């Protein structure tokens, strides 16, 4: 995945999300165009708006820094009631974090520490596909 531009990597990761969600028995819908604040609507236990993000490397502090904002120049947090989940894919460890948007709390960036469970406040969301309706037997 590394020789891609960030835009191309984003497209590949969105396709990985669609594949994984479908393989887990979820129905996914994608809005036409790219002006919606989310990438997919997932139909599992209700309809959920999901924004897909990816990270290909660690930050200086050893975490994976996931951008949870929009805007090309000035990063702004997503407004309330526009996104239900952030699906963050950590490329080097091939792990998905399905994070309820309420856990982001208006931040423009979060840090995930998969190697330091005592420091990783998002560890409960690793591969947490059940939040978007996947049944435990399929995860």
LINMOKA-V143052 format. One record per run of one state. SS is the DSSP state (A for helix, B for strand, O for the rest). FROM is the first residue (numbers start at 0). TO is the last residue. If there is no record, write none. Layout:
<<SS & FROM & TO> <SS & FROM & TO>>
This chain:
<<O & 0 & 4> <A & 5 & 22> <O & 23 & 25> <B & 26 & 28> <O & 29 & 38> <B & 39 & 42> <O & 43 & 45> <B & 46 & 54> <O & 55 & 62> <B & 63 & 66> <O & 67 & 67> <B & 68 & 69> <O & 70 & 74> <B & 75 & 76> <O & 77 & 83> <B & 84 & 89> <A & 90 & 92> <O & 93 & 93> <B & 94 & 99> <A & 100 & 102> <O & 103 & 107> <B & 108 & 111> <O & 112 & 121> <A & 122 & 124> <B & 125 & 125> <O & 126 & 127> <A & 128 & 131> <O & 132 & 138>>
